[in-house]
């Protein structure tokens, strides 16, 4: 099998910089983790906050910390550093080759979607953001790795797309937009759909990531594709 990750993001209309941050990190026992955070507010202050959160989470995961413990530790760090005055979302999606499972850890109101090709699982349990309340724990879900499995994460700018106009994004449509496409293309299709709901002017920072488990290729070559507008 092969893991592929696609990411698409755009800042809130009127801002040059997104308050969302996303990073990937290799796991010490094999596999990788995708970490997404949405800092409170918009623009550069939110970006600094979300960058702090994902950097701390990435360091802990690289050191071998389990995902649920990592999320709690990042919360404790942010709560201590900012004295409980700022909040951030945190989503960690890991493909763990040691346990042969996909692990989702959520501290966000935005859903994460799992699709195995026949059934869609919506992870949308109400979970507090990190940084403000003294005792916070993530929702953790673990499923076995299998070919064809898709995991889709969205930030609140995507989850709330269209609300200004009395519309809302259809989460089953989100999955249908991803099916049959490579994660890089799928993430772009989902983002384009959300931007369209906001009439081309995003009401919030928007980030989409898609993690796909597909049929493996021959050899051990790893490939990374990055596109960054400047």
WOGI-V99386 format. One record per pair of residues at least 12 apart in sequence whose C-alpha atoms are under 7 Angstrom apart, sorted by the first residue. I is the first residue (numbers start at 1). GAP is how many residues later the second one is. Records with the same first field share a line. If there is no record, write none. Layout:
I: GAP ; GAP
This chain:
1: 146 ; 212 ; 213 ; 214 ; 215
2: 211 ; 212 ; 213 ; 214
3: 209 ; 210 ; 211
4: 179 ; 207 ; 208 ; 209
5: 178 ; 179 ; 205 ; 206 ; 207
6: 177 ; 178 ; 181 ; 203 ; 204 ; 205
7: 177 ; 180 ; 201 ; 202 ; 203
8: 179 ; 180 ; 183 ; 199 ; 200 ; 201
9: 197 ; 198 ; 199
10: 195 ; 196 ; 197
11: 193 ; 194 ; 195
12: 190 ; 191 ; 192 ; 193
13: 188 ; 189 ; 190
15: 28
17: 26 ; 27
18: 24 ; 25 ; 29 ; 187
19: 19 ; 20 ; 23 ; 24 ; 25 ; 27 ; 28 ; 31 ; 186
20: 17 ; 18 ; 19 ; 27 ; 30 ; 185 ; 187
21: 15 ; 16 ; 17 ; 26 ; 29 ; 30 ; 33
22: 13 ; 14 ; 15 ; 32
23: 12 ; 13 ; 31
25: 33 ; 37
26: 36
27: 34 ; 35
28: 34 ; 36
29: 68 ; 69
30: 66 ; 67 ; 68
31: 64 ; 65 ; 66
32: 62 ; 63 ; 64
33: 59 ; 60 ; 61 ; 62
34: 58 ; 59 ; 60
35: 19 ; 56 ; 57 ; 58
36: 18 ; 54 ; 55 ; 56
37: 13 ; 16 ; 17 ; 51 ; 52 ; 53 ; 54
38: 12 ; 50 ; 51
39: 48 ; 49 ; 50
40: 46 ; 47 ; 48
50: 38
53: 21
56: 18
57: 13 ; 17
67: 38
68: 37 ; 70 ; 72
71: 67
72: 64 ; 65
75: 55 ; 56
78: 53
79: 52 ; 53
84: 47 ; 48 ; 49
85: 47
86: 45 ; 46
87: 42 ; 43 ; 44 ; 45
88: 41 ; 42 ; 43
89: 18 ; 19 ; 40 ; 41
90: 16 ; 17 ; 18
91: 14 ; 15 ; 16
92: 12 ; 13 ; 14
93: 12
100: 44 ; 45
101: 41 ; 42 ; 43 ; 44
102: 40 ; 41 ; 42 ; 43
103: 38 ; 39 ; 40
104: 36 ; 37 ; 38
105: 33 ; 34 ; 35 ; 36
106: 32 ; 33 ; 34
107: 20 ; 21 ; 22 ; 23 ; 31 ; 32
108: 19 ; 20 ; 21
109: 15 ; 17 ; 18
110: 14 ; 44 ; 45 ; 46 ; 49
111: 12 ; 13 ; 42 ; 43
112: 12 ; 40 ; 41 ; 42
113: 38 ; 39 ; 40
114: 36 ; 37 ; 38
115: 34 ; 35 ; 36
116: 32 ; 33 ; 34
117: 31 ; 32
127: 12
146: 67
147: 66 ; 67 ; 68
148: 64 ; 65 ; 66
149: 63 ; 64
150: 60 ; 61 ; 62 ; 63
151: 59 ; 60 ; 61
152: 57 ; 58 ; 59
153: 55 ; 56 ; 57
154: 53 ; 54 ; 55
155: 51 ; 52 ; 53
157: 46 ; 47 ; 48 ; 49
158: 36 ; 48 ; 49
161: 33 ; 36 ; 37
162: 35 ; 36
169: 25
174: 16
177: 12 ; 13
183: 27 ; 28 ; 29
187: 21 ; 22 ; 23
191: 17
